[in-house]
Amino acid sequence: MSRPSLFSTSSPVAQPPPRALSGWRARLASDPIPRLLREGTPSVLARVRRDLIDDSEAPTAEEIADYNEVKAILRKLEKDGSFAPRAPEKELGGHKFARCLATLRALDRLADLGLRVEGKGGVSQQLNKIASFLLASQGSDGGIADLSLGESPRGRGKAVALHFQGWALSALCRAGFENDERVEKGTRYLLSLRQDDGGWAWRGVRTDSAARPSSHLVTGMVLRAFASSRERRGSREARRAAELLATRFLQPDRYEDRKAAFYWEILSEPRFYTDVLDALDTITSIGLGKENSGVRTAEAYLRSRQAKDGLWYPGTPVKGDSALSRAPLRETAKTQRDAKDVADAIGLTLRVLVVLRKIN
């Protein structure tokens, strides 16, 4: 005789299947956003919420100013508004250039984190000090004299490096100084030194003639200034240069600086020179989309760089480590990643996703 069970034998409630992704995230080989939310710093989480998942309650600039990452950067701010250069900056030029470049990189990073001068409190004052230092050497023609370089790193400064001036103006725009007359004067300086093909070359060092072809290294970095400006990104000059740059993806440069085509593939975090990601971000901000073959080429390349763990890693691609590849990944020193590698990859992955979302 069977006895009634004291315990329920009913089947457990079935869990709903995971929600299918849609839109641009569905086109990824794997979705890294959950990992960014798990492992990212507070500033990464803030930007994911703001730029990738449209969270209306994403942290404000005032809240971000209290993050340890912001405080760590601003602790290094010196009384004159500058930041001390490190070895990478010192290797490129003299003392003035190195300090100006270090300050530019710090401002660009603060803008990445979401800080703008319109905010209240001490951060706004500190951003003003940084901007004043960056522009302190600006001449009457609009060129930032401290960003002058010679033909070699140890050579005497010969001419303003237009690519670094473009980057400086971009950082200033992103930090809220777009309508500053000094920024507008600096942009007019860039426009006065365009090549005839609509791009830029390192005038005064690599060439003295506007008839020579432009450099995609220089053009990509100069265009950052236009892409970061709401007013200037829609200009005819910006559009023409963006269309020119889109024809150069994965091609050798016309000049000796980072001439080989593989320099396009060296993705950096944080950004520095022109690479596939940076150039794609720039030209799509100016208005180019998938109707452009260069945009499609660059997007396909970026998708191929997603690693099997879902992230994008700085540097050159590792053979067999693509999420789209069926080749086995060999365990080498190059693929054994430490915490810093992963942290850099999370930052780079965030930038890649922002660009892919913008395109799609």
N, C-alpha and C positions, 0 to 999 in steps of 0.2 A: 504494500500500500504506500503510495507516494504521499509524502508530507509537504504541506505548503512551505515554500521558502520564506525565510524571515527577511530576505533582502530582495530588492527589486531586480528583476531580470530584464527590464526594458532596455532597449538599445540606447546608447548615448546620442544626444542631439547632434546631428551632423553639422559641422562647421561650413559656412559658405566658402566657396572657392575664392582664392585671392582675386582681388579686383584686377581686371585686365587694364594695362596701360593704354592710353590713347594719345593721339597727337604726336608731338615731336619726341616725347619720351619713349613711345612705342617703337620708334625707329632706331633706338640705341641697341647695340648688341647685348648690353645688360645695363640696368638702371642703377647708377651709383648714388643717387640722391639719398636713399636710406642710410648708406654708409657715411655720407657727408654729415648727415644729421646726428649719427652716433659718435663719430670720431672727430668732427671738426671743432675748431676753437669757437668761442662765442662769436667772434667776428665772422667766421665762415657761416655759422648758423644764421646770423642776422642777414647775411647776403642771400643765402638760400631762400630764406623766408621772403625777402624783399624782391629778389630778381628771378626766382625760379618757380615758386609756388604761390606767389601773389597773396601773401598773408597780410591782411590789412592791419594787423597788430604787430608787424615786424618792428624791432627796436628803432628808435629815432636816433638822429645824430647826437643829441644830448646824452642819451643812454649809452651809445657806443663810446663816447668820450671817457666814460668811466671804466672801460675795459682795460684789463692789465696790459694787453698788447699795445694799446694806444699810449698808455702811461709809460711803458718801457721805451717806446720810441721818443716821446717828448722829454724823458729824463736826459736824453743825450743832446738836447737842443742847447746851444751855447748862447751867451748873452747877446751876441750880434745877430742871432737868427740863423746861424749856420749849423751844420753838422760836420764833425771831424771825418775826414776821408779815411777809408780803409785801403788795403792793398789793391783791390781791383780798380779803384778810382786813381790811385797814385801811379799805377802802371800805364795809364793812358796819357797823362800830361803833367804839367807843372803844378805847383802848390795851389794857385788860384783856381785853375781848372778843376783840380781834384776836389777841392772844398765845395765849389759850386755844383759839381756833379753829385757829390754825396748829399747835398742839400736838396737837389732836384729829386733824387731817388727817394728821400725821406718824404717829401711832399707828395710824390706820386703814390707812395704806399698809404699815407694818411687819407688821400682821396679814395683809394681802393676800399679802405675801411668804412668810408661813408661820411667823413668829416667835411664840413663846408664852413666858410667864413661867416655865413649868415647866422650861424648859431650864436647863442649867448654864452657869456662866461669866459674863462681863461683860455679855452681852446681857440676861440676866435682871435684873441689877441696874439696867441702864439702863431697862428696861421698868417696873420698880418706881418709878424716879424720875419717869418720864413720867406714870404713873398718879397718883402722889402730887400732882404739880403740877395735873393736870386736876381732881382732887377737893379741892384745898386750900380752895376757897371754898365748899364744900358746906355749906348751913345745916342746922339741926336738922330742918327739914321735908323734906330730901332734895334740894332744888333747888340747882343749881350756879350761884352768884351771878355768877360771871364770865361766864356765858353769858346775861346779861340784856341786852335791847335795848329801845330806845324805838320810838316810832311812825315815826321817820325815822332814817337812819344817823347823823346828827349829833346826834340828840336824846339826852337823858340816859337811861340804862338804866331802864326802867320795870318790866319783868317778865322772868323767865327765859324764854328762847325755847325752848319745849318741843321743837320740832323739832331744835334743836342739842343739847339734853340727850339726846334719844333717840339721836341719832347717837353722842354721846360714850359712852353706856352700851353701845351696840353695839360700838364699837371696843374698849372695855375687856373685854367678854365674849369677843370674838374673840381677844384677846391673852392670855386665860387668867385673867381676874379675875372670872369669872361669880359665884363664891361669896363674893366680898368683901362684907362687910356694907354698905359704902358704896355698892356697886352695887345691892344689894337695896333700900337706903333710897331711892336715886334712882329705882328702878322704882316703888316705892310712891307716890312723889311724882307720877309720871306717871299712875298709875291714879287718884289722887285728883282729877285735873283732866280726866277724860274728859267729852266731851259726852254728852248723853242718847242720841244715835244710835249711840254706841259708838266714835266716832272722837275726834279731837282738833282743836281750833282754838287759835289763839294767845291763850290766856286772859290777861286783864289788859292786852292791847293792842288786838287786833281785836274782842274781845268779853268781856263780864263775865258772860255768861249761859250756863249749861250747856244751855239749851233751844235755842240757836242751832245751825245745822248745822255739822258738822265741815268742816275744810279738808283736801283730799286732799294738798296740799303738806305740811302739818304731820303728818297721819296717816301718810303714807308714811315720813317720817323718824323719827317716834316708833316705828313698828312695827319698825324695824331693831333696836331694843333687844330686842324679844321674839323676833324671828326668829333672833337671834344667841345666844339662851339655850336650852340643851337643856331646861331645866325649864319655862320660861315660854312657849315657842313652841306648846305644846299646850294652853294655858289657854283657857277660854271667852272671856275678854276679848280675847285675841289673835285668836281665830277670828272673833269678831264684827266686829272692826275690819278684818280682812283681807277678809271678805265684803263689807263696805261699800266698801272701797277698790277692789275688783274691779268694782264698778258704775260707777266714775268714770273708767275708762280713756278717754283722748282726749276728755274732756269739760272744759268750763271749770270753774275752781275757784269756790267760793262767796265768796271774799274777794279783795281787790285784789292781794295778793302773787302774782305770776306767775299771774294769773287766766286769760289766754287759753289756749285748748285746745292751741295749737301748742307750749306749753312742755313738754307730754308728749313731744314729738318731738325735743327737744334732748338727745341722748344725750351724757353727759359721761364723760371718762376722765382722771383717776380720778373716781369718783362724787362728786356734791355734792348737788344738790337732787333731789327726786322726779321721775323720768322713767319711761318705759314699762319699760325694762330693770330699773331698781332696784326699782320696785314689783312687777314680776313675780317677781323674785328673792325679795323679801320674802314675798309672800303664798304662794308655793309652798313656801318653807321652813316656813311655818306649817302647811301641809297641804292647801292648795287644789290641785286638779288639773284635768284636762281636762273633768271633769264640770261645771266652772264656766264659764259663757259668757264672763265677763270674762277668764279665763285664755286661752281660745281666741282671743278678740279680740286680746289683747296678743301672743300667740305668732305669730299670722298677721302682725301688723304688724311684729314683729321680723324674721321671715323675709323680708318684703318689703324690708327695709333692707340686706340683703346686697348689696354692690357687685359689679360684674362681675369684679373681680379676686379675689373670694372673701372679702374682709374686710368688717368693719363699721366705718364711720368716725364719729367724734364729730361733734356738731353736728346740723344739720338735714339732711333728705334732699336729695340732688342729683337733679333730674329726669332720667330716662333712664339712671341709673347703677345700677339694680337688676339683680341677677342673674336676676330673674324677668321683667324688662322686655324687650320687643322694640324699644322705641324707641331710636334711635341716640344715643350719648352725645356731646354737643357739647363740643369742646375749649374750655374757658373757664378763666379764672384760678381759678375755684372747684374745678375738677377736676384741676388740675395740682398734684400732691401732692409735697411734699418729704419728706426722711428723717424729720423729726419727725412729720409727718402719718401716715406709715406706722407709725412706732413707737407712736404713740397708738392707731392702728387695731388693731395687733396686741394691745395690752393690752385694748382694748374687745372685740375678737373673742373673746379668751380668756374674758372674763366672759359674753358672749352664749352661747358654746358650753356653758359650765358650766350655765347656766340651761336651755338647750334640752335638754341631756342629762337634767337633773333632771326635767323635765316628761315626757319620753318614755321 
